[in-house]
Amino acid sequence: MTLKRIFLPSLLAGLTVSTVLPTAQAAIALDRTRVVFPGNEKSVSLTVRNQNPELPYLAQGWLEDAQGIKLEGTSAFTVLPPVQRVEPKGQTQVKVQAMPGANLLPQDRESLFYFNLREIPPQSDKPNVLQIALQTRIKLFYRPAALAEAAAKQQATPFQEQLTLSKAGDGYTVNNPTPYFVTLVGASAKKGGEVVKGFEPLMVPPKGSTRLGGSATALGATPVLVYVSDYGGQLALTFRCGGTNCKVDETQRDK
């Protein structure tokens, strides 16, 4: 409780200053941009690095559900240790550990959580110093054991290739028939082309559909969507359209 009371004013001050100093960079960094938690594992470890060459920092980690509510008590997962010291230019590990509540999660599709890591700077010994504290928030996907095994077997043909597009008016809807979340970060008329006006990154839920920003006319007959892989890479899907429906052209697969 003491830690929380000390930190919150610093966080609010940091948010205010960050609007003035957009070049401020976090000292505490993670080794990845997303976490996939296989259902057959008891825990997943992440590497935490302190990029500051002179000062130690505290790293505070916690998890939230898809609605941004912090996980407490007997929830599906916990973070260990919740707070730890990281030496200058040093690194350590933080563990996301499954709890009994993980067994109650849906087994026919992925579940979405958010992993948060907040840096807490050392107290300055100089007067009138405003300290900036930054926070990293990444997606954590719980992937049930059977789906994790299936995804591993599909590496040559990624599950993202099952996406389809359906056209209505001058726009497309992305349809995801798979039990996995798919994050799209780009949409263009050709590979390597400029992102079309109106597109915004989006996440398509398992067995769901989401409207794609940007005009169907601008995307043309062979739209290209860029998705984020399990390892944080960005790969392109080239579609072939016939009438109002589009399917992935597997011959144009990224290697």
C-alpha positions in Angstrom: 0.0 0.0 0.0 2.8 2.4 0.8 4.4 1.8 -2.6 1.1 2.6 -4.3 0.7 5.9 -2.4 4.2 7.0 -3.2 4.0 6.1 -6.9 0.6 7.5 -8.0 1.6 11.2 -7.8 4.8 10.5 -9.7 2.8 8.6 -12.4 0.4 11.5 -12.8 3.3 14.0 -13.0 5.0 11.7 -15.5 1.9 11.6 -17.7 1.7 15.4 -17.7 5.4 15.9 -18.5 5.3 13.2 -21.2 3.0 15.4 -23.3 5.7 18.1 -23.2 8.7 15.7 -23.6 7.6 13.1 -26.1 11.2 11.8 -26.5 11.3 10.4 -22.9 12.3 6.8 -23.0 11.6 4.0 -20.6 14.5 2.6 -18.6 12.8 -0.7 -18.0 12.1 -2.8 -21.1 10.7 -6.2 -21.9 12.2 -8.8 -24.3 8.9 -9.1 -26.3 5.9 -7.3 -27.5 3.3 -10.0 -26.7 3.0 -13.2 -24.7 1.4 -16.5 -25.8 0.6 -18.6 -22.7 0.2 -22.3 -23.8 -2.4 -24.1 -21.7 -0.1 -27.1 -21.2 2.5 -24.8 -19.4 2.5 -23.9 -15.7 4.3 -20.6 -16.2 5.9 -18.3 -18.8 9.0 -16.2 -18.0 9.8 -12.8 -19.5 13.2 -11.0 -19.4 13.2 -7.5 -17.9 16.1 -5.2 -18.7 17.2 -1.9 -17.1 18.6 0.2 -19.9 19.8 3.0 -17.6 23.6 2.8 -17.2 23.7 4.5 -13.8 20.6 4.0 -11.8 18.7 1.0 -10.4 15.0 0.9 -11.0 12.1 -1.1 -9.5 9.9 -3.1 -11.9 6.3 -3.6 -10.9 4.3 -6.2 -12.9 0.6 -7.1 -12.9 -2.1 -8.5 -15.2 -5.5 -7.2 -16.3 -8.4 -8.9 -18.1 -9.7 -7.8 -21.5 -11.8 -5.1 -19.8 -8.7 -3.6 -18.1 -9.6 -4.9 -14.6 -6.7 -6.0 -12.5 -6.5 -9.7 -11.7 -6.7 -10.4 -8.0 -6.7 -13.3 -5.6 -7.6 -16.6 -7.2 -7.7 -15.3 -10.8 -6.4 -17.2 -13.8 -2.8 -15.9 -13.5 -0.4 -14.1 -11.2 2.9 -12.3 -11.6 5.9 -13.3 -9.6 7.6 -11.3 -8.2 5.2 -8.4 -8.3 8.0 -5.9 -7.6 11.7 -6.4 -8.0 14.9 -4.3 -8.2 16.8 -4.2 -11.5 20.4 -3.0 -11.4 21.9 -0.5 -13.9 22.3 -2.2 -17.3 21.2 -5.4 -15.6 18.4 -7.9 -16.4 16.2 -10.2 -14.5 13.1 -12.3 -15.1 9.4 -12.0 -14.2 7.1 -15.0 -14.3 3.5 -15.2 -15.3 2.2 -18.2 -13.4 -1.1 -20.1 -14.0 -3.5 -20.3 -11.1 -6.5 -22.7 -10.6 -8.8 -20.2 -12.3 -7.0 -20.8 -15.6 -8.8 -24.2 -15.8 -12.1 -22.3 -16.0 -11.2 -20.3 -19.1 -12.8 -21.3 -22.5 -11.0 -24.2 -24.1 -12.4 -23.8 -27.6 -10.7 -20.3 -28.2 -8.0 -18.0 -26.9 -8.6 -15.6 -24.0 -7.1 -12.1 -23.9 -5.3 -10.5 -21.0 -2.8 -7.6 -20.6 0.6 -7.8 -18.9 1.7 -4.5 -17.4 5.2 -3.5 -16.3 5.7 -0.2 -14.6 9.1 1.3 -13.8 9.6 3.0 -10.5 12.7 5.4 -10.6 14.9 5.9 -7.5 14.1 8.9 -5.4 16.2 11.9 -6.5 18.4 13.5 -3.9 18.1 16.9 -5.7 15.3 19.4 -4.8 12.5 20.3 -7.2 13.1 17.4 -9.5 10.1 16.0 -11.4 10.6 12.3 -12.1 9.0 10.5 -15.1 7.7 7.0 -14.6 6.7 5.0 -17.7 4.6 1.9 -18.1 4.6 -0.9 -20.7 1.4 -2.8 -21.6 1.4 -5.8 -23.9 -1.2 -8.4 -24.8 -1.1 -11.9 -23.2 -3.1 -14.6 -25.0 -4.0 -17.7 -23.1 -4.0 -20.5 -25.7 -5.6 -23.7 -24.5 -3.4 -26.8 -24.8 -5.2 -28.4 -27.8 -5.1 -25.1 -29.7 -1.4 -24.5 -28.9 -0.6 -28.0 -30.3 -2.6 -27.3 -33.4 -1.0 -23.9 -34.0 2.5 -25.5 -33.6 1.6 -28.0 -36.4 0.4 -25.2 -38.6 3.6 -23.2 -38.8 4.0 -24.0 -42.5 0.5 -22.7 -43.1 -0.2 -20.0 -40.4 -3.8 -19.9 -39.1 -3.9 -16.2 -40.1 -4.2 -17.4 -43.7 -7.8 -18.6 -42.9 -8.9 -14.9 -42.7 -11.4 -13.8 -45.4 -12.7 -10.4 -46.5 -16.3 -9.6 -47.4 -17.1 -6.4 -49.2 -20.1 -4.2 -48.4 -20.4 -0.8 -50.1 -16.9 0.7 -50.3 -15.5 -1.2 -47.3 -14.3 -4.6 -46.2 -15.1 -6.7 -43.1 -12.4 -9.1 -41.8 -13.8 -12.5 -40.9 -11.8 -14.7 -38.5 -13.1 -18.3 -38.5 -10.2 -19.5 -36.3 -10.1 -19.9 -32.4 -7.2 -17.4 -32.3 -7.0 -13.6 -32.0 -5.5 -11.9 -35.0 -3.9 -8.5 -34.8 -3.7 -6.4 -38.0 -1.3 -3.5 -38.3 -1.4 -2.6 -42.0 -3.6 -2.5 -45.0 -2.4 -1.6 -48.5 -3.1 -2.2 -52.2 0.2 -4.1 -52.7 3.1 -5.6 -50.6 5.3 -2.8 -49.2 2.8 -0.2 -50.3 1.6 2.7 -48.3 -1.1 2.1 -45.7 -4.5 3.2 -47.1 -6.1 6.3 -45.6 -8.5 5.5 -42.8 -7.0 2.3 -41.7 -6.3 1.8 -38.0 -4.7 -1.2 -36.4 -7.3 -3.7 -35.1 -7.6 -7.0 -33.4 -10.1 -9.6 -34.8 -11.5 -11.9 -32.1 -11.7 -15.6 -32.4 -14.6 -16.7 -34.6 -15.6 -13.1 -35.0 -15.6 -10.2 -37.6 -14.4 -6.6 -37.5 -14.9 -3.8 -40.0 -11.6 -2.8 -41.7 -10.8 0.9 -41.9 -10.1 2.4 -45.3 -11.9 2.2 -48.7 -12.3 -1.0 -50.7 -11.6 1.0 -53.8 -8.2 2.1 -52.4 -7.3 -1.4 -51.5 -8.1 -2.7 -55.0 -8.7 -6.3 -56.1 -5.6 -7.7 -54.3 -5.6 -6.2 -50.8 -2.7 -6.8 -48.5 -3.1 -7.0 -44.8 -0.2 -7.1 -42.4 -0.6 -9.2 -39.2 1.5 -9.7 -36.1 2.8 -13.2 -35.5 3.2 -15.0 -32.2 6.8 -13.8 -32.1 6.0 -10.2 -32.8 7.0 -10.3 -36.5 4.9 -8.5 -39.1 3.9 -10.7 -42.1 1.8 -9.9 -45.1 -1.3 -11.6 -46.4 -2.2 -11.0 -50.0 -5.9 -11.6 -50.9 -7.5 -12.4 -54.2 -11.0 -11.0 -54.6 -13.9 -12.4 -56.6 -17.1 -10.5 -56.4 -17.7 -9.4 -52.8 -15.5 -12.1 -51.2 -11.7 -12.3 -50.8 -9.4 -15.2 -49.8 -5.7 -15.4 -49.0 -3.5 -16.2 -52.0 -1.1 -18.8 -50.5 1.3 -18.5 -53.4 2.1 -15.0 -52.2 3.0 -16.1 -48.6 5.7 -14.3 -46.7 8.7 -16.4 -45.9 
